[in-house]
Amino acid sequence: MATVFPPASDASVPLRSNGAPDVSGPMDLLVAAQLPGTTERPDSRRGVDPRDGAISPRDLAALSFIGRAGELAQYQLHAAVFGDVSEVVVSRFVRRAASRGLILVSRWRGIGINRLRLTTRGRALLIANGTDEQEIFTPRNPIAEGHIEHQLWIGDVMIVLARAARLPDLLQPAWALQRRAPERPAAIPDVLASFTEPASQPALLLGVEVDLGSERLKAVFLPKLEKLCTVMAEWAGDATPAIVLLTNNIRRRDALRAAAAGLPIAVVAEMLPPMPGRPGLAELQETFGFVR
């Protein structure tokens, strides 16, 4: 399989996310990193800031996952990093990381799930511990209420593909793809996954689009889908390119399936689970069961 991207650059490209905010200049949304070991508070203190104490490898993994997602829900962090431990363990991490200024926590509509974002302090800590700064994203503001559901589905897709029987050698959301691409592609999937191992199986380049019906099908979505097919075919090299469309309306799914018959690469349209969350993760696991 050909390399999907040349070396990363700061060039911006349009985000291909249905119903998601336009972050065509992702570097403009990044806040400059603080120096490791410094505090974001203006007051000075004697000795070492208590927030600069030792941090566990699992805590670093959790912070890294938050940074790669941009913004995610606490249940997603639990599923991706903490596995079968009690929810109490995850809540303790969230409180500890928030108190140290490493993450910001907000509530969905004030009463719902915890929404987590990495701070500049958390970003600096990850970089100081060897994380590639191109792999983490620190948005200045939380995602708008009208777009958070789309973001949660992207996070769920990434969790499920990371657990696939065939492990991906590349798994990135749209924001990371747009940062890495040195030139402006015509379209970018919400999630891109590359599967090249084992060598005994054909390589697969998979793009995933979460379609919540915010774009007119014939006038907007289908023309963009045609462009995405072309981009995926170019990126795939010797691999087989394919696209999975996840939508929330049966009639729209059926229309997408009919339109897919005339596209140059394999495009599969499936229904999203009724709601994101733990049950939704289980249903998505079945949807992507073909990746093996």
C-alpha positions in Angstrom: 0.0 0.0 0.0 1.2 3.5 -0.8 1.9 5.9 2.0 -1.4 7.7 2.7 0.3 11.1 3.4 3.7 12.7 2.9 5.2 14.3 6.0 2.9 16.5 8.0 2.6 20.2 7.3 0.7 23.1 8.7 -1.3 23.6 5.5 -5.0 23.7 6.1 -7.6 21.8 4.1 -11.4 21.7 4.3 -12.9 19.3 6.9 -15.2 16.7 5.4 -17.6 16.2 8.3 -21.3 16.3 7.9 -22.9 18.8 10.2 -19.6 19.4 12.0 -18.1 22.9 12.5 -15.7 24.1 9.8 -12.2 24.0 11.2 -10.5 24.7 8.0 -7.6 26.3 9.8 -6.9 23.8 12.7 -3.7 25.4 13.7 -5.5 28.6 14.4 -7.6 26.7 17.0 -4.6 25.5 18.9 -3.4 27.3 21.9 0.4 27.7 22.4 1.8 25.0 24.7 2.9 26.0 28.2 6.4 24.9 29.2 6.4 21.6 31.1 6.4 22.1 34.8 4.9 25.6 34.7 1.4 26.6 35.9 -1.2 28.4 33.9 -2.0 30.5 37.0 -0.3 33.9 37.2 0.5 33.7 40.9 3.9 32.3 42.0 4.3 29.6 44.6 7.1 28.2 46.6 8.5 24.9 45.7 7.1 22.5 43.1 3.5 23.0 41.9 1.6 20.0 43.3 0.0 19.5 39.9 3.5 18.6 38.5 3.7 15.4 40.5 4.3 12.0 39.0 1.6 10.7 36.5 1.0 7.1 35.7 1.3 5.5 32.2 -2.4 4.9 32.1 -3.1 8.6 32.9 -0.8 9.5 30.0 -2.7 7.1 27.8 -6.0 8.7 28.8 -4.7 12.2 28.2 -3.4 11.1 24.8 -6.7 9.6 23.8 -8.5 12.8 24.8 -6.0 14.9 22.8 -6.4 12.6 19.7 -10.2 12.9 19.8 -10.2 16.7 20.3 -13.3 16.3 22.5 -15.0 13.2 23.8 -17.4 11.8 26.4 -16.3 10.1 29.6 -17.9 6.8 28.6 -15.6 6.8 25.5 -12.5 7.4 27.6 -13.6 4.5 29.8 -14.2 2.1 26.9 -11.0 3.1 25.0 -8.4 3.2 27.9 -9.8 1.9 31.2 -11.5 -1.3 30.0 -13.4 -3.3 32.6 -12.6 -1.2 35.7 -15.3 0.5 37.7 -16.7 3.8 36.6 -15.4 5.1 39.9 -11.8 4.7 38.7 -12.5 6.7 35.6 -14.3 9.4 37.6 -11.3 9.7 39.9 -9.0 10.1 37.0 -11.2 12.9 35.5 -11.4 14.7 38.8 -7.6 14.3 39.3 -6.7 15.5 35.8 -9.1 18.4 36.0 -7.8 19.5 39.4 -4.2 19.5 37.9 -5.4 21.6 35.0 -4.7 18.9 32.4 -8.3 18.6 31.1 -11.5 20.7 31.0 -14.8 19.1 31.9 -18.2 20.3 30.8 -21.7 18.7 30.9 -23.8 18.0 27.8 -26.8 20.3 28.1 -25.9 20.9 31.7 -27.2 17.5 32.9 -25.8 14.9 30.5 -22.6 13.1 30.0 -19.2 14.6 30.9 -17.4 16.1 27.9 -13.6 16.2 28.2 -11.1 18.4 26.4 -7.3 18.6 26.8 -5.8 21.9 28.1 -2.6 23.5 27.0 -1.1 22.2 30.2 -2.2 18.7 29.4 -0.8 19.1 25.8 2.6 20.3 27.2 2.7 17.3 29.6 2.1 14.9 26.7 4.7 16.5 24.5 7.2 16.4 27.4 6.6 12.7 27.7 7.3 12.0 24.0 3.9 12.4 22.3 4.0 13.9 18.8 2.4 17.3 18.9 0.9 16.6 15.5 -1.2 13.8 17.1 -3.0 15.9 19.7 -5.5 18.7 19.3 -6.4 21.4 21.9 -9.5 23.3 20.8 -10.0 26.7 22.5 -13.8 26.2 22.9 -16.0 23.2 23.4 -17.8 21.9 20.3 -21.2 23.6 19.8 -24.2 21.8 21.1 -25.6 21.2 17.6 -22.4 19.3 16.6 -21.5 17.3 19.6 -23.6 14.3 18.6 -21.6 14.1 15.3 -18.4 14.3 17.3 -19.5 11.5 19.7 -20.2 9.2 16.8 -16.7 9.8 15.3 -15.3 8.9 18.7 -17.4 5.7 18.8 -16.2 4.7 15.4 -12.6 5.2 16.3 -13.0 3.0 19.5 -14.7 0.2 17.5 -12.1 0.2 14.7 -9.3 0.2 17.2 -10.8 -3.0 18.6 -11.3 -4.7 15.2 -10.0 -8.2 14.8 -7.6 -6.8 12.2 -5.7 -4.0 14.0 -5.3 -0.7 12.1 -1.8 0.7 11.4 -3.4 4.1 10.9 -6.6 5.4 12.6 -7.3 9.1 12.5 -10.2 11.6 12.6 -10.7 14.3 10.1 -8.9 17.1 12.1 -5.7 15.0 12.1 -6.0 14.2 8.4 -6.4 17.8 7.4 -3.4 18.7 9.5 -1.2 16.0 7.9 -2.2 16.6 4.3 0.3 19.0 2.6 -2.1 19.8 -0.2 -5.8 20.6 -0.2 -7.7 17.4 -1.0 -11.2 17.7 -2.4 -12.7 15.7 0.4 -11.7 14.1 3.8 -13.6 11.3 5.6 -14.7 11.7 9.2 -12.4 8.8 10.1 -9.7 7.1 8.1 -8.3 3.6 8.9 -5.6 1.6 7.2 -5.3 -2.1 7.6 -2.1 -3.6 6.1 -1.4 -6.5 8.4 -1.3 -9.4 8.2 0.5 -9.4 4.9 -1.4 -12.6 3.9 -4.6 -10.5 3.5 -5.2 -7.7 1.0 -4.6 -4.2 2.4 -7.7 -2.1 3.1 -8.1 1.6 3.3 -11.4 2.5 5.0 -13.1 5.8 5.1 -16.1 6.4 7.4 -18.6 9.2 7.1 -21.2 10.0 9.8 -24.2 11.5 8.0 -26.8 13.0 10.3 -28.9 14.3 7.3 -27.9 18.0 7.7 -26.9 18.2 4.0 -29.2 18.0 1.0 -28.6 14.6 -0.5 -28.5 15.2 -4.3 -27.3 18.8 -4.2 -24.6 18.6 -1.5 -23.8 15.2 0.0 -23.7 13.0 -3.1 -21.3 15.3 -5.1 -19.0 15.4 -2.0 -19.2 11.6 -1.8 -18.1 11.3 -5.4 -15.1 13.5 -4.6 -14.3 11.4 -1.6 -14.3 8.3 -3.7 -11.7 9.8 -6.0 -9.5 10.9 -3.0 -9.7 7.5 -1.4 -8.7 5.8 -4.6 -5.7 8.1 -4.9 -4.7 7.5 -1.2 -5.1 3.8 -1.3 -2.3 2.9 -3.7 -2.2 -0.9 -3.9 -4.8 -1.3 -1.1 -8.5 -1.7 -1.6 -10.4 1.5 -0.9 -13.8 1.4 0.7 -16.2 3.8 2.4 -18.8 3.2 5.1 -21.6 5.7 5.4 -23.5 5.8 8.7 -26.8 7.6 8.7 -29.8 8.0 11.0 -32.7 7.7 8.6 -33.8 4.5 6.8 -35.0 6.3 3.7 -31.8 8.2 3.4 -29.8 5.0 3.9 -31.8 3.3 1.1 -31.1 6.3 -1.2 -27.4 6.2 -0.4 -27.3 2.5 -1.2 -29.0 3.1 -4.6 -26.5 5.9 -5.3 -23.5 3.8 -4.3 -24.1 1.3 -7.1 -22.7 3.8 -9.6 -19.7 4.9 -7.6 -16.1 3.8 -8.6 -15.2 2.2 -5.2 -17.1 0.1 -2.7 -19.5 2.2 -0.6 -21.6 0.7 2.1 -24.5 2.6 3.8 -25.7 1.4 7.2 -27.8 2.7 10.0 -26.4 4.3 13.1 -27.5 2.9 16.4 -30.4 4.7 18.0 -28.1 6.6 20.4 -24.4 7.0 21.0 -23.1 5.4 24.3 -22.3 1.9 25.5 -25.2 0.1 23.6 -24.2 2.1 20.5 -20.6 0.9 20.7 -21.8 -2.7 20.8 -24.0 -2.2 17.7 -21.2 -0.5 15.8 -19.0 -3.4 16.7 -21.3 -5.6 14.6 -21.5 -3.1 11.8 -17.7 -3.2 11.4 -17.5 -6.9 12.0 -16.3 -7.3 8.3 -12.9 -5.9 9.2 -11.1 -9.2 10.0 
